[in-house]
Amino acid sequence: MERKQKTAKVRKGTYLNLANGELVEFGKGGTTPPNAGGKLIRFPSLLAVIVVPFIGLAYAIWLPLTGIGAILVYIAERIKVGAEERALKKLARVEAPK
């Protein structure tokens, strides 16, 4: 994979912009636009056809798992706070020695 910076001559093909993750297509080659905003890596189209669905699948699996994880962390925190409150109430009922 070739890396191209700012305005450079490129061959025909698909390039991955590392700054924003955008795929940029150069149909006849030419030069990169000055507002490309980062490094471009030549990304074979066949590889994109194979890899991109798996990236989408990973996102579709990861997103619900993060939501479930956040809910479990919230529940664990509430249980911890409740146990601490009960322990403090028990300690408050104990009389100090005279």
Phi and psi restraints in degrees (value plus and minus 20) as a CYANA .aco file:
   2 GLU   PHI    -112.4   -72.4
   2 GLU   PSI     125.1   165.1
   3 ARG   PHI    -126.2   -86.2
   3 ARG   PSI     113.6   153.6
   4 LYS   PHI    -141.9  -101.9
   4 LYS   PSI     119.8   159.8
   5 GLN   PHI    -134.1   -94.1
   5 GLN   PSI     121.4   161.4
   6 LYS   PHI      20.7    60.7
   6 LYS   PSI    -144.8  -104.8
   7 THR   PHI    -111.5   -71.5
   7 THR   PSI      94.4   134.4
   8 ALA   PHI    -166.1  -126.1
   8 ALA   PSI     136.5   176.5
   9 LYS   PHI     -97.0   -57.0
   9 LYS   PSI     114.5   154.5
  10 VAL   PHI    -149.0  -109.0
  10 VAL   PSI     135.8   175.8
  11 ARG   PHI    -105.5   -65.5
  11 ARG   PSI     149.3   189.3
  12 LYS   PHI     -81.5   -41.5
  12 LYS   PSI     118.0   158.0
  13 GLY   PHI     130.3   170.3
  13 GLY   PSI    -191.8  -151.8
  14 THR   PHI    -125.8   -85.8
  14 THR   PSI     115.7   155.7
  15 TYR   PHI    -145.2  -105.2
  15 TYR   PSI     123.5   163.5
  16 LEU   PHI    -119.4   -79.4
  16 LEU   PSI     102.8   142.8
  17 ASN   PHI    -104.1   -64.1
  17 ASN   PSI      94.5   134.5
  18 LEU   PHI     -90.9   -50.9
  18 LEU   PSI     -40.3    -0.3
  19 ALA   PHI     -90.5   -50.5
  19 ALA   PSI     -60.3   -20.3
  20 ASN   PHI    -150.2  -110.2
  20 ASN   PSI     -17.0    23.0
  21 GLY   PHI      56.3    96.3
  21 GLY   PSI      -9.0    31.0
  22 GLU   PHI    -101.7   -61.7
  22 GLU   PSI     121.2   161.2
  23 LEU   PHI    -111.7   -71.7
  23 LEU   PSI     106.1   146.1
  24 VAL   PHI    -133.1   -93.1
  24 VAL   PSI     109.5   149.5
  25 GLU   PHI    -123.0   -83.0
  25 GLU   PSI     108.5   148.5
  26 PHE   PHI    -134.4   -94.4
  26 PHE   PSI      83.7   123.7
  27 GLY   PHI     -89.3   -49.3
  27 GLY   PSI     -59.2   -19.2
  28 LYS   PHI    -138.8   -98.8
  28 LYS   PSI     -11.1    28.9
  29 GLY   PHI      65.4   105.4
  29 GLY   PSI    -171.9  -131.9
  30 GLY   PHI      93.5   133.5
  30 GLY   PSI    -163.0  -123.0
  31 THR   PHI    -139.1   -99.1
  31 THR   PSI     133.5   173.5
  32 THR   PHI     -95.4   -55.4
  32 THR   PSI     127.6   167.6
  33 PRO   PHI     -88.8   -48.8
  33 PRO   PSI     127.1   167.1
  34 PRO   PHI     -84.5   -44.5
  34 PRO   PSI     -41.9    -1.9
  35 ASN   PHI    -114.2   -74.2
  35 ASN   PSI       1.9    41.9
  36 ALA   PHI     -82.5   -42.5
  36 ALA   PSI     -47.3    -7.3
  37 GLY   PHI      50.6    90.6
  37 GLY   PSI      21.2    61.2
  38 GLY   PHI     123.9   163.9
  38 GLY   PSI    -184.1  -144.1
  39 LYS   PHI    -105.6   -65.6
  39 LYS   PSI     122.8   162.8
  40 LEU   PHI    -131.5   -91.5
  40 LEU   PSI     115.3   155.3
  41 ILE   PHI    -135.9   -95.9
  41 ILE   PSI     111.6   151.6
  42 ARG   PHI     -84.7   -44.7
  42 ARG   PSI     107.2   147.2
  43 PHE   PHI    -142.3  -102.3
  43 PHE   PSI      89.3   129.3
  44 PRO   PHI     -78.5   -38.5
  44 PRO   PSI     114.7   154.7
  45 SER   PHI     -81.1   -41.1
  45 SER   PSI     -59.2   -19.2
  46 LEU   PHI     -82.8   -42.8
  46 LEU   PSI     -59.6   -19.6
  47 LEU   PHI     -84.1   -44.1
  47 LEU   PSI     -58.6   -18.6
  48 ALA   PHI     -83.4   -43.4
  48 ALA   PSI     -61.7   -21.7
  49 VAL   PHI     -83.4   -43.4
  49 VAL   PSI     -53.5   -13.5
  50 ILE   PHI    -102.3   -62.3
  50 ILE   PSI     -63.0   -23.0
  51 VAL   PHI    -102.6   -62.6
  51 VAL   PSI     -60.0   -20.0
  52 VAL   PHI     -78.2   -38.2
  52 VAL   PSI     -61.9   -21.9
  53 PRO   PHI     -80.9   -40.9
  53 PRO   PSI     -54.7   -14.7
  54 PHE   PHI     -90.6   -50.6
  54 PHE   PSI     -53.3   -13.3
  55 ILE   PHI     -84.9   -44.9
  55 ILE   PSI     -62.8   -22.8
  56 GLY   PHI     -83.5   -43.5
  56 GLY   PSI     -59.7   -19.7
  57 LEU   PHI     -84.8   -44.8
  57 LEU   PSI     -62.3   -22.3
  58 ALA   PHI     -81.6   -41.6
  58 ALA   PSI     -60.7   -20.7
  59 TYR   PHI     -85.0   -45.0
  59 TYR   PSI     -62.9   -22.9
  60 ALA   PHI     -85.7   -45.7
  60 ALA   PSI     -49.5    -9.5
  61 ILE   PHI    -103.0   -63.0
  61 ILE   PSI     -62.1   -22.1
  62 TRP   PHI     -87.3   -47.3
  62 TRP   PSI     -60.5   -20.5
  63 LEU   PHI     -79.9   -39.9
  63 LEU   PSI     -70.1   -30.1
  64 PRO   PHI     -83.9   -43.9
  64 PRO   PSI     -54.9   -14.9
  65 LEU   PHI     -84.4   -44.4
  65 LEU   PSI     -56.4   -16.4
  66 THR   PHI     -88.0   -48.0
  66 THR   PSI     -56.3   -16.3
  67 GLY   PHI     -85.3   -45.3
  67 GLY   PSI     -64.3   -24.3
  68 ILE   PHI     -83.9   -43.9
  68 ILE   PSI     -61.8   -21.8
  69 GLY   PHI     -81.5   -41.5
  69 GLY   PSI     -61.3   -21.3
  70 ALA   PHI     -84.0   -44.0
  70 ALA   PSI     -59.7   -19.7
  71 ILE   PHI     -85.5   -45.5
  71 ILE   PSI     -62.4   -22.4
  72 LEU   PHI     -84.2   -44.2
  72 LEU   PSI     -59.5   -19.5
  73 VAL   PHI     -84.2   -44.2
  73 VAL   PSI     -61.6   -21.6
  74 TYR   PHI     -81.6   -41.6
  74 TYR   PSI     -65.8   -25.8
  75 ILE   PHI     -82.9   -42.9
  75 ILE   PSI     -63.6   -23.6
  76 ALA   PHI     -82.1   -42.1
  76 ALA   PSI     -60.1   -20.1
  77 GLU   PHI     -84.8   -44.8
  77 GLU   PSI     -60.9   -20.9
  78 ARG   PHI     -85.8   -45.8
  78 ARG   PSI     -58.8   -18.8
  79 ILE   PHI     -84.1   -44.1
  79 ILE   PSI     -62.6   -22.6
  80 LYS   PHI     -82.1   -42.1
  80 LYS   PSI     -66.2   -26.2
  81 VAL   PHI     -83.5   -43.5
  81 VAL   PSI     -61.7   -21.7
  82 GLY   PHI     -82.8   -42.8
  82 GLY   PSI     -61.8   -21.8
  83 ALA   PHI     -85.1   -45.1
  83 ALA   PSI     -59.6   -19.6
  84 GLU   PHI     -84.4   -44.4
  84 GLU   PSI     -61.6   -21.6
  85 GLU   PHI     -84.2   -44.2
  85 GLU   PSI     -61.8   -21.8
  86 ARG   PHI     -83.7   -43.7
  86 ARG   PSI     -61.1   -21.1
  87 ALA   PHI     -84.8   -44.8
  87 ALA   PSI     -60.8   -20.8
  88 LEU   PHI     -86.2   -46.2
  88 LEU   PSI     -56.9   -16.9
  89 LYS   PHI     -84.9   -44.9
  89 LYS   PSI     -60.9   -20.9
  90 LYS   PHI     -83.9   -43.9
  90 LYS   PSI     -61.6   -21.6
  91 LEU   PHI     -85.7   -45.7
  91 LEU   PSI     -54.3   -14.3
  92 ALA   PHI     -89.0   -49.0
  92 ALA   PSI     -48.2    -8.2
  93 ARG   PHI     -97.4   -57.4
  93 ARG   PSI     -42.1    -2.1
  94 VAL   PHI     -92.8   -52.8
  94 VAL   PSI     112.9   152.9
  95 GLU   PHI    -105.2   -65.2
  95 GLU   PSI     125.1   165.1
  96 ALA   PHI     -93.1   -53.1
  96 ALA   PSI     125.6   165.6
  97 PRO   PHI     -86.1   -46.1
  97 PRO   PSI     128.1   168.1
